[in-house]
């Protein structure tokens, strides 16, 4: 994990923000997508986890715009490693900003039950962090099945391209409404539709363990990651030219390329052998 001093920040990150017309078009496109997914599933409501972070905050706002507040059910699922201000932000979004139904469900008992069943993993920070995320996915689907609701995901383009999510955890959903958006664009669209600046600009953290932040774990800030993804991964610009354009070391671009390649399994169905006949 990187330290604050070692986090890479591009000298000249790309400006990936939208025009006002593009923001409106993306808002309409995503809200229409949510409506279409709900209609296709033959349900009337959606359920989603609320973390207090910008991704879930934006998706919950867009879901309310698409379906109305009565059709959106939020789940706030704290664990012992969650910062209190994040959980209060999650409730603030549900209660004060949107007025949607929500439940607070502590996941520590679930995590403890798994570790009681398999104590060998108790000191494995990554495994236990992923366990917390997967417990939340199980609860999302428990509530979704019970209420005949669609489970909305909160994954964005930046996270998807480098595999920065938990397989069968926050990646286990029925759809990802903000999947086309880089993190920079997530923040911009959130502000455009009225999300307060303190929520739109807050430090991103998956909170898989205490003190974790996205930038620390990936070794770079999101503006740098977004720029490398847009140029090198999505845009096909050679690694050396990307590094030169952004003012980052070549090995940082190569690291992002390796993250993209090694996480391909997360973006595909589990493999199986081809049929013999």
DRENPA-464132 format. One record per residue (C-alpha): residue in three letters; residue number from 1; x, y, z. Coordinates in nm, 2 decimals. Layout:
aa ALA, i NUM, px X, py Y, pz Z
...
//
This chain:
aa UNK, i 1, px 0.00, py 0.00, pz 0.00
aa UNK, i 2, px 0.13, py 0.34, pz -0.09
aa UNK, i 3, px 0.18, py 0.62, pz 0.16
aa UNK, i 4, px 0.04, py 0.97, pz 0.11
aa UNK, i 5, px 0.39, py 1.09, pz 0.00
aa UNK, i 6, px 0.43, py 0.81, pz -0.26
aa UNK, i 7, px 0.09, py 0.84, pz -0.43
aa UNK, i 8, px 0.15, py 0.93, pz -0.80
aa UNK, i 9, px -0.02, py 1.24, pz -0.93
aa UNK, i 10, px 0.00, py 1.33, pz -1.30
aa UNK, i 11, px 0.16, py 1.66, pz -1.38
aa UNK, i 12, px -0.10, py 1.72, pz -1.65
aa UNK, i 13, px -0.40, py 1.49, pz -1.60
aa UNK, i 14, px -0.66, py 1.49, pz -1.87
aa UNK, i 15, px -0.98, py 1.69, pz -1.83
aa UNK, i 16, px -1.25, py 1.43, pz -1.89
aa UNK, i 17, px -1.54, py 1.65, pz -1.78
aa UNK, i 18, px -1.86, py 1.69, pz -1.98
aa UNK, i 19, px -2.02, py 2.00, pz -2.12
aa UNK, i 20, px -2.36, py 2.10, pz -1.97
aa UNK, i 21, px -2.54, py 1.94, pz -2.27
aa UNK, i 22, px -2.34, py 1.62, pz -2.22
aa UNK, i 23, px -2.42, py 1.61, pz -1.85
aa UNK, i 24, px -2.79, py 1.64, pz -1.93
aa UNK, i 25, px -2.76, py 1.37, pz -2.19
aa UNK, i 26, px -2.59, py 1.13, pz -1.95
aa UNK, i 27, px -2.84, py 1.20, pz -1.68
aa UNK, i 28, px -3.13, py 1.11, pz -1.92
aa UNK, i 29, px -2.94, py 0.81, pz -2.06
aa UNK, i 30, px -2.87, py 0.66, pz -1.72
aa UNK, i 31, px -3.22, py 0.72, pz -1.57
aa UNK, i 32, px -3.38, py 0.57, pz -1.88
aa UNK, i 33, px -3.14, py 0.27, pz -1.84
aa UNK, i 34, px -3.26, py 0.22, pz -1.48
aa UNK, i 35, px -3.63, py 0.24, pz -1.59
aa UNK, i 36, px -3.56, py -0.01, pz -1.87
aa UNK, i 37, px -3.38, py -0.26, pz -1.64
aa UNK, i 38, px -3.67, py -0.25, pz -1.39
aa UNK, i 39, px -3.93, py -0.30, pz -1.66
aa UNK, i 40, px -3.73, py -0.58, pz -1.82
aa UNK, i 41, px -3.71, py -0.76, pz -1.48
aa UNK, i 42, px -4.08, py -0.72, pz -1.42
aa UNK, i 43, px -4.04, py -0.55, pz -1.09
aa UNK, i 44, px -4.13, py -0.20, pz -0.95
aa UNK, i 45, px -3.85, py -0.13, pz -0.70
aa UNK, i 46, px -3.48, py -0.14, pz -0.65
aa UNK, i 47, px -3.25, py -0.20, pz -0.35
aa UNK, i 48, px -2.89, py -0.08, pz -0.32
aa UNK, i 49, px -2.62, py -0.04, pz -0.06
aa UNK, i 50, px -2.54, py 0.31, pz 0.07
aa UNK, i 51, px -2.19, py 0.36, pz 0.18
aa UNK, i 52, px -2.17, py 0.74, pz 0.21
aa UNK, i 53, px -1.93, py 0.75, pz -0.09
aa UNK, i 54, px -1.99, py 0.94, pz -0.41
aa UNK, i 55, px -2.07, py 0.63, pz -0.63
aa UNK, i 56, px -2.36, py 0.51, pz -0.42
aa UNK, i 57, px -2.47, py 0.86, pz -0.35
aa UNK, i 58, px -2.49, py 0.94, pz -0.73
aa UNK, i 59, px -2.66, py 0.61, pz -0.81
aa UNK, i 60, px -2.93, py 0.66, pz -0.54
aa UNK, i 61, px -3.00, py 1.01, pz -0.67
aa UNK, i 62, px -3.03, py 0.88, pz -1.03
aa UNK, i 63, px -3.26, py 0.60, pz -0.91
aa UNK, i 64, px -3.49, py 0.84, pz -0.74
aa UNK, i 65, px -3.49, py 1.06, pz -1.06
aa UNK, i 66, px -3.58, py 0.75, pz -1.26
aa UNK, i 67, px -3.83, py 0.58, pz -1.04
aa UNK, i 68, px -3.94, py 0.81, pz -0.76
aa UNK, i 69, px -3.83, py 0.79, pz -0.39
aa UNK, i 70, px -4.09, py 0.53, pz -0.30
aa UNK, i 71, px -3.93, py 0.28, pz -0.54
aa UNK, i 72, px -3.58, py 0.30, pz -0.39
aa UNK, i 73, px -3.48, py 0.10, pz -0.08
aa UNK, i 74, px -3.13, py 0.18, pz 0.07
aa UNK, i 75, px -2.92, py -0.05, pz 0.29
aa UNK, i 76, px -2.66, py 0.10, pz 0.52
aa UNK, i 77, px -2.44, py -0.18, pz 0.63
aa UNK, i 78, px -2.16, py -0.07, pz 0.87
aa UNK, i 79, px -1.89, py -0.29, pz 1.01
aa UNK, i 80, px -1.63, py -0.23, pz 1.28
aa UNK, i 81, px -1.39, py -0.07, pz 1.03
aa UNK, i 82, px -1.63, py 0.19, pz 0.88
aa UNK, i 83, px -1.57, py 0.55, pz 0.97
aa UNK, i 84, px -1.87, py 0.69, pz 1.16
aa UNK, i 85, px -1.88, py 1.00, pz 0.93
aa UNK, i 86, px -1.93, py 0.77, pz 0.63
aa UNK, i 87, px -2.22, py 0.59, pz 0.78
aa UNK, i 88, px -2.37, py 0.92, pz 0.89
aa UNK, i 89, px -2.33, py 1.04, pz 0.53
aa UNK, i 90, px -2.51, py 0.73, pz 0.41
aa UNK, i 91, px -2.80, py 0.80, pz 0.63
aa UNK, i 92, px -2.79, py 1.17, pz 0.54
aa UNK, i 93, px -2.83, py 1.08, pz 0.17
aa UNK, i 94, px -3.12, py 0.84, pz 0.24
aa UNK, i 95, px -3.30, py 1.05, pz 0.50
aa UNK, i 96, px -3.22, py 1.42, pz 0.44
aa UNK, i 97, px -3.13, py 1.44, pz 0.07
aa UNK, i 98, px -3.36, py 1.18, pz -0.08
aa UNK, i 99, px -3.62, py 1.08, pz 0.17
aa UNK, i 100, px -3.61, py 0.71, pz 0.07
aa UNK, i 101, px -3.68, py 0.41, pz 0.29
aa UNK, i 102, px -3.36, py 0.26, pz 0.43
aa UNK, i 103, px -3.24, py 0.01, pz 0.69
aa UNK, i 104, px -2.92, py 0.00, pz 0.89
aa UNK, i 105, px -2.79, py -0.36, pz 0.92
aa UNK, i 106, px -2.47, py -0.43, pz 1.11
aa UNK, i 107, px -2.26, py -0.69, pz 0.93
aa UNK, i 108, px -2.01, py -0.77, pz 1.21
aa UNK, i 109, px -2.22, py -1.07, pz 1.33
aa UNK, i 110, px -2.22, py -1.21, pz 0.98
aa UNK, i 111, px -1.84, py -1.16, pz 0.94
aa UNK, i 112, px -1.77, py -1.31, pz 1.29
aa UNK, i 113, px -1.98, py -1.61, pz 1.20
aa UNK, i 114, px -1.78, py -1.68, pz 0.89
aa UNK, i 115, px -1.45, py -1.64, pz 1.08
aa UNK, i 116, px -1.58, py -1.86, pz 1.36
aa UNK, i 117, px -1.64, py -2.13, pz 1.09
aa UNK, i 118, px -1.30, py -2.07, pz 0.93
aa UNK, i 119, px -1.06, py -1.90, pz 1.19
aa UNK, i 120, px -0.75, py -1.96, pz 0.97
aa UNK, i 121, px -0.84, py -1.65, pz 0.77
aa UNK, i 122, px -0.89, py -1.42, pz 1.07
aa UNK, i 123, px -0.56, py -1.24, pz 1.03
aa UNK, i 124, px -0.58, py -1.22, pz 0.65
aa UNK, i 125, px -0.66, py -0.85, pz 0.60
aa UNK, i 126, px -0.75, py -0.88, pz 0.23
aa UNK, i 127, px -0.96, py -1.20, pz 0.27
aa UNK, i 128, px -1.16, py -1.05, pz 0.56
aa UNK, i 129, px -1.20, py -0.72, pz 0.38
aa UNK, i 130, px -1.35, py -0.90, pz 0.08
aa UNK, i 131, px -1.57, py -1.10, pz 0.32
aa UNK, i 132, px -1.72, py -0.78, pz 0.45
aa UNK, i 133, px -1.80, py -0.67, pz 0.10
aa UNK, i 134, px -1.95, py -1.01, pz 0.01
aa UNK, i 135, px -2.17, py -1.01, pz 0.32
aa UNK, i 136, px -2.32, py -0.69, pz 0.20
aa UNK, i 137, px -2.39, py -0.84, pz -0.14
aa UNK, i 138, px -2.58, py -1.13, pz 0.03
aa UNK, i 139, px -2.79, py -0.89, pz 0.23
aa UNK, i 140, px -2.86, py -0.69, pz -0.09
aa UNK, i 141, px -3.00, py -1.00, pz -0.25
aa UNK, i 142, px -3.18, py -1.12, pz 0.06
aa UNK, i 143, px -3.37, py -0.79, pz 0.07
aa UNK, i 144, px -3.40, py -0.78, pz -0.31
aa UNK, i 145, px -3.55, py -1.13, pz -0.33
aa UNK, i 146, px -3.79, py -1.07, pz -0.04
aa UNK, i 147, px -3.91, py -0.74, pz -0.19
aa UNK, i 148, px -3.89, py -0.86, pz -0.56
aa UNK, i 149, px -3.66, py -0.57, pz -0.62
aa UNK, i 150, px -3.37, py -0.52, pz -0.86
aa UNK, i 151, px -3.02, py -0.48, pz -0.70
aa UNK, i 152, px -2.85, py -0.17, pz -0.83
aa UNK, i 153, px -2.47, py -0.16, pz -0.84
aa UNK, i 154, px -2.24, py 0.14, pz -0.79
aa UNK, i 155, px -1.94, py 0.04, pz -1.00
aa UNK, i 156, px -1.78, py 0.30, pz -1.23
aa UNK, i 157, px -1.57, py 0.27, pz -1.54
aa UNK, i 158, px -1.24, py 0.34, pz -1.36
aa UNK, i 159, px -1.29, py 0.06, pz -1.10
aa UNK, i 160, px -1.41, py -0.19, pz -1.36
aa UNK, i 161, px -1.12, py -0.15, pz -1.59
aa UNK, i 162, px -0.86, py -0.22, pz -1.32
aa UNK, i 163, px -1.07, py -0.47, pz -1.12
aa UNK, i 164, px -1.09, py -0.24, pz -0.82
aa UNK, i 165, px -1.39, py -0.42, pz -0.67
aa UNK, i 166, px -1.47, py -0.75, pz -0.50
aa UNK, i 167, px -1.57, py -1.04, pz -0.72
aa UNK, i 168, px -1.91, py -1.16, pz -0.61
aa UNK, i 169, px -1.91, py -0.87, pz -0.37
aa UNK, i 170, px -1.98, py -0.52, pz -0.49
aa UNK, i 171, px -1.95, py -0.67, pz -0.84
aa UNK, i 172, px -2.25, py -0.90, pz -0.76
aa UNK, i 173, px -2.55, py -0.69, pz -0.88
aa UNK, i 174, px -2.82, py -0.68, pz -1.14
aa UNK, i 175, px -2.68, py -0.37, pz -1.32
aa UNK, i 176, px -2.43, py -0.09, pz -1.29
aa UNK, i 177, px -2.60, py 0.24, pz -1.39
aa UNK, i 178, px -2.28, py 0.45, pz -1.38
aa UNK, i 179, px -2.06, py 0.19, pz -1.55
aa UNK, i 180, px -1.97, py 0.43, pz -1.85
aa UNK, i 181, px -1.83, py 0.70, pz -1.62
aa UNK, i 182, px -1.47, py 0.76, pz -1.51
aa UNK, i 183, px -1.44, py 0.87, pz -1.15
aa UNK, i 184, px -1.38, py 1.23, pz -1.25
aa UNK, i 185, px -1.71, py 1.22, pz -1.44
aa UNK, i 186, px -1.89, py 1.06, pz -1.15
aa UNK, i 187, px -1.80, py 1.36, pz -0.93
aa UNK, i 188, px -1.90, py 1.60, pz -1.20
aa UNK, i 189, px -2.24, py 1.45, pz -1.27
aa UNK, i 190, px -2.31, py 1.43, pz -0.90
aa UNK, i 191, px -2.26, py 1.80, pz -0.85
aa UNK, i 192, px -2.47, py 1.87, pz -1.16
aa UNK, i 193, px -2.77, py 1.70, pz -1.02
aa UNK, i 194, px -2.74, py 1.87, pz -0.68
aa UNK, i 195, px -2.52, py 1.64, pz -0.46
aa UNK, i 196, px -2.34, py 1.87, pz -0.21
aa UNK, i 197, px -1.98, py 1.94, pz -0.27
aa UNK, i 198, px -1.86, py 1.78, pz 0.05
aa UNK, i 199, px -2.01, py 1.45, pz -0.06
aa UNK, i 200, px -1.90, py 1.48, pz -0.42
aa UNK, i 201, px -1.54, py 1.56, pz -0.33
aa UNK, i 202, px -1.49, py 1.33, pz -0.03
aa UNK, i 203, px -1.19, py 1.09, pz -0.02
aa UNK, i 204, px -1.28, py 0.76, pz -0.19
aa UNK, i 205, px -1.25, py 0.45, pz 0.03
aa UNK, i 206, px -1.39, py 0.10, pz -0.01
aa UNK, i 207, px -1.34, py 0.07, pz 0.37
aa UNK, i 208, px -1.24, py -0.29, pz 0.35
aa UNK, i 209, px -1.02, py -0.23, pz 0.65
aa UNK, i 210, px -0.95, py 0.06, pz 0.89
aa UNK, i 211, px -0.78, py 0.36, pz 0.73
aa UNK, i 212, px -0.79, py 0.22, pz 0.38
aa UNK, i 213, px -0.83, py 0.47, pz 0.09
aa UNK, i 214, px -0.85, py 0.40, pz -0.29
aa UNK, i 215, px -0.55, py 0.62, pz -0.37
aa UNK, i 216, px -0.33, py 0.45, pz -0.10
aa UNK, i 217, px -0.41, py 0.11, pz -0.23
aa UNK, i 218, px -0.37, py 0.18, pz -0.60
aa UNK, i 219, px -0.07, py 0.41, pz -0.55
aa UNK, i 220, px -0.22, py 0.69, pz -0.76
aa UNK, i 221, px -0.51, py 0.94, pz -0.74
aa UNK, i 222, px -0.82, py 0.90, pz -0.96
aa UNK, i 223, px -0.73, py 1.19, pz -1.19
aa UNK, i 224, px -0.41, py 1.01, pz -1.28
aa UNK, i 225, px -0.58, py 0.67, pz -1.31
aa UNK, i 226, px -0.86, py 0.81, pz -1.53
aa UNK, i 227, px -0.61, py 0.98, pz -1.76
aa UNK, i 228, px -0.41, py 0.66, pz -1.81
aa UNK, i 229, px -0.72, py 0.46, pz -1.87
aa UNK, i 230, px -0.86, py 0.71, pz -2.12
aa UNK, i 231, px -0.54, py 0.74, pz -2.31
aa UNK, i 232, px -0.37, py 0.40, pz -2.29
aa UNK, i 233, px -0.64, py 0.14, pz -2.22
aa UNK, i 234, px -0.94, py 0.29, pz -2.39
aa UNK, i 235, px -0.76, py 0.52, pz -2.63
aa UNK, i 236, px -0.48, py 0.29, pz -2.75
aa UNK, i 237, px -0.21, py 0.55, pz -2.70
aa UNK, i 238, px 0.13, py 0.38, pz -2.65
aa UNK, i 239, px 0.25, py 0.35, pz -2.29
aa UNK, i 240, px 0.56, py 0.57, pz -2.34
aa UNK, i 241, px 0.35, py 0.85, pz -2.51
aa UNK, i 242, px 0.09, py 0.83, pz -2.23
aa UNK, i 243, px 0.36, py 0.86, pz -1.96
aa UNK, i 244, px 0.51, py 1.16, pz -2.15
aa UNK, i 245, px 0.17, py 1.33, pz -2.20
aa UNK, i 246, px 0.07, py 1.30, pz -1.84
aa UNK, i 247, px 0.41, py 1.35, pz -1.68
aa UNK, i 248, px 0.42, py 1.02, pz -1.49
aa UNK, i 249, px 0.68, py 0.75, pz -1.48
aa UNK, i 250, px 0.65, py 0.48, pz -1.75
aa UNK, i 251, px 0.62, py 0.21, pz -1.49
aa UNK, i 252, px 0.30, py 0.37, pz -1.35
aa UNK, i 253, px 0.14, py 0.33, pz -1.69
aa UNK, i 254, px 0.26, py -0.03, pz -1.71
aa UNK, i 255, px 0.12, py -0.10, pz -1.37
aa UNK, i 256, px -0.22, py 0.02, pz -1.48
aa UNK, i 257, px -0.19, py -0.20, pz -1.79
aa UNK, i 258, px -0.11, py -0.50, pz -1.57
aa UNK, i 259, px -0.41, py -0.42, pz -1.34
aa UNK, i 260, px -0.63, py -0.42, pz -1.65
aa UNK, i 261, px -0.50, py -0.75, pz -1.78
aa UNK, i 262, px -0.49, py -0.93, pz -1.45
aa UNK, i 263, px -0.85, py -0.83, pz -1.37
aa UNK, i 264, px -1.00, py -0.96, pz -1.70
aa UNK, i 265, px -1.16, py -1.25, pz -1.52
aa UNK, i 266, px -1.37, py -1.01, pz -1.31
aa UNK, i 267, px -1.52, py -0.86, pz -1.63
aa UNK, i 268, px -1.63, py -1.20, pz -1.78
aa UNK, i 269, px -1.85, py -1.49, pz -1.69
aa UNK, i 270, px -1.66, py -1.78, pz -1.51
aa UNK, i 271, px -1.49, py -1.99, pz -1.79
aa UNK, i 272, px -1.58, py -2.34, pz -1.88
aa UNK, i 273, px -1.47, py -2.58, pz -2.15
aa UNK, i 274, px -1.62, py -2.55, pz -2.49
aa UNK, i 275, px -1.89, py -2.81, pz -2.57
aa UNK, i 276, px -1.77, py -3.12, pz -2.74
aa UNK, i 277, px -2.08, py -3.15, pz -2.95
//
